[in-house]
């Protein structure tokens, strides 16, 4: 059964793709130029909030800064606080609670390298904090698919405290294969050969609130694909509804800059998509500074994808570095369409990710493209483009508290980027 046939059956209507007025054909590539070294820039001025917190003991500064970043704070102050937290992550005099809080914050930002640095320092210290740090390090290893390293951290933890909460359960799950089906996605052991029809699951690539994504091999066509297994929470019908929504958006929004949906397996709760070998922008950011020209190319790709979505009447609602993938050729594509909704619908809950969600995204409020524009601005700052003057001005407009002060939608973003030399 083809994707269109399946969508017609479950929705009772034809899933027709809207015309694509903005895509590669209407957004010509800029002239190819060799990458230029980014010139040294003067250090940004310290924000007043960060300056005040620097006078506090390191642990208190971490707690206050993280609490501020999780609330409503202007982008300039947020940039200063994140810079301060990166500096504090290199210190060895943080208390256990502050270390774990700092690691959790950077892990949530997609900066797994910084989180690991903090946890490794904590794991070397005596006390209960070292045990919790080992558990956190194991979770980081599981997230990046390194089962052997995760097992080593967990074995160290169990050797110190056999009954430490969660450690033995994680070790047990590392030894189990993936079980696609009514229970949803589980962890995949390195030697497992679980499959969904012609798709053999090879290893876990990542997981989130909706499900887990696995690298798989299409045995019929001899190619690697990505298989998203939706969690079984809420029962089979709830899972089918989530799948139906994500598949419907993928079919309606066909673009060279949106991840391609290849197959739907409703009985197993699985969506089969193209495999993007370059990983996510979240992983790129975690590895260190991003070249400005490269980052500008990626946000241009994202703007094209948003223009296509908004023209088709959809709003993504969870745009962030972790949901932008890189193909083998280095081009960026927008993924994870599970939270997308029709423009104009009323939100029934606050969705999205802290730091990338627009202030107007509240239950009962109408869903509009402006929320994606806000997320686009936050993502541009996360890529380090706040130091490029012309791009920075656009990003600040995107982050305006009032949606009416931002660029209207993805099409406006494409035009604004094209106007920047």
Secondary structure, DSSP 8 states (H G I E B T S, - for coil): --HHHHHHHHHSS-------SSSGGGS--------------------HHHHHHTTS-HHHHHHHHHHHHTS---HHHHHHHHHHHHHHTT-S---HHHHHHHHHHHHHTT-HHHHHHHHHHHHTSSSHHHHHHHHHHHHHHHHTT-HHHHHHHHHHHHHH-TT-TTHHHHHHHHTS----STT------TT---EETTEEEEEEEEE-SSEEEEEEEETTTTEEEEEEEE--TTHHHHHHHHHHHHHHHHHH---TTB--EEEEEGGGTEEEEE--TT-BHHHHHHTS---HHHHHHHHHHHHHHHHHHHHTTEE-S--SGGGEEE-TTS-EEE---TT-EETT-B-SS--S-TTTS-TT--TTSB--THHHHHHHHHHHHHTTGGGSHHHHHHHHHHT-SSGGGS--SHHHHHHHHHT--
